[in-house]
Amino acid sequence: MGLKLECVPKGDYLVGAEGLRRTLVLTAGESASGMGKTKTISPGDVGDKGGIITIDLDLDGNVADYPWDRHTTSLWLSAQAYIKGKNFDWEIVPIRLQAYGAWPGLDIAFSAADDAALHTRQLDIAVARSTVTTIVVCFSIVLTWTLIAIVVGMTCAVAIGGRRAEISSIAFFGMLLFAMTAFRSSLPGAPPMGTFSDYLAFFWGYAVAIVAIGVLAGVWLWRPPSKNEHAPR
């Protein structure tokens, strides 16, 4: 996850009529120890307009649980200001966080906490599939199982019920294999094959369609032609 942080200094002890009064150091990282990227904002750099710092965070989660996967990470922030007239003397600057995140098909939640011992501000980030995405995937699973039931019913009607085996049925089941793959790949935010939703429905759909093609082809080859079929001339 990539974050873009904007530091906007506020308060009379930091900002005056002439702009930023003190050198401000902002540290952002994935650990509470304060190790990470550091941004130094000097009075002559940006005045009171603030500074920009970008940071990449590793997400903890398993995409194989799609669409019920959830990924979390944390960002630790600390800010210090140089005290005028004192060399190497700093004071902790309180941080106020305003976080916003948006991505199609995802719900991004933020929560902030303070660590008084380390003088840091912690921002917890949780990323999950949106409710609409989860509903669409569940609906696709139901549709896939509906197709599986149709394929099983048609195959049983031919193999057990004595219905005539049609070449068009074999072609229809073969087309379903490619159609299910395209349908699965068009789901919102669909990751590579092997997720939880694949084991719930799509892999079963592929297996049933392949078995149905083999059964119908075997029945078509084994049964003699009916009286209505014309013998080849």
Long-range contacts (C-beta under 8 A, 24 or more apart in sequence): 1-56, 1-57, 1-58, 1-59, 1-73, 1-125, 1-127, 2-54, 2-55, 2-56, 2-57, 3-28, 3-54, 3-55, 3-56, 3-57, 3-75, 4-52, 4-53, 4-54, 5-52, 5-53, 5-54, 5-55, 5-77, 6-50, 6-51, 6-52, 7-39, 7-41, 7-50, 7-51, 7-52, 7-53, 7-79, 8-48, 8-49, 8-50, 9-41, 9-48, 9-50, 13-81, 14-81, 14-93, 15-48, 18-43, 19-43, 19-47, 19-48, 20-45, 20-46, 20-47, 20-48, 21-84, 22-81, 22-82, 22-83, 22-84, 23-81, 23-82, 24-51, 24-79, 24-80, 24-81, 24-82, 24-93, 25-79, 25-80, 25-81, 25-82, 25-90, 26-51, 26-53, 26-77, 26-78, 26-79, 27-77, 27-78, 27-79, 28-53, 28-55, 28-75, 28-76, 28-77, 29-55, 29-75, 29-76, 30-57, 30-58, 30-73, 30-74, 30-75, 30-76, 31-76, 32-76, 32-115, 32-118, 32-120, 32-122, 33-118, 34-76, 34-78, 34-118, 34-120, 36-76, 57-125, 59-127, 61-127, 63-191, 63-195, 64-191, 64-194, 64-195, 64-196, 65-195, 65-196, 66-129, 66-137, 66-189, 66-190, 66-191, 66-195, 66-196, 66-197, 67-129, 67-133, 67-134, 67-137, 67-138, 67-189, 67-197, 68-129, 68-134, 68-196, 69-128, 69-129, 70-126, 70-127, 70-128, 71-126, 71-127, 71-128, 72-124, 72-125, 72-126, 72-127, 73-124, 73-125, 74-122, 74-123, 74-124, 74-125, 75-122, 75-123, 75-125, 76-115, 76-118, 76-120, 76-121, 76-122, 76-123, 77-120, 77-121, 77-122, 77-123, 78-118, 78-119, 78-120, 78-121, 92-119, 95-121, 97-121, 97-123, 99-123, 99-125, 101-125, 104-188, 105-129, 105-130, 105-132, 105-133, 105-188, 105-189, 106-130, 106-133, 106-189, 107-131, 129-189, 132-188, 133-188, 133-189, 136-187, 136-188, 137-187, 137-188, 137-197, 140-183, 140-184, 140-187, 140-197, 140-201, 141-197, 141-200, 141-201, 144-180, 144-183, 144-201, 144-202, 144-204, 144-205, 145-201, 145-204, 145-205, 147-176, 147-180, 147-205, 148-201, 148-204, 148-205, 148-208, 151-176, 151-208, 151-209, 151-212, 152-208, 152-212, 154-212, 155-211, 155-212, 155-215, 155-216, 158-215, 158-216, 158-219, 159-215, 159-216, 159-219, 164-226, 165-216, 165-219, 165-220, 165-223, 166-220, 167-220, 169-216, 170-213, 170-216, 170-217, 170-220, 173-209, 173-212, 173-213, 173-216, 174-209, 174-213, 176-205, 176-209, 177-206, 177-209, 177-210, 180-205, 180-206, 180-209
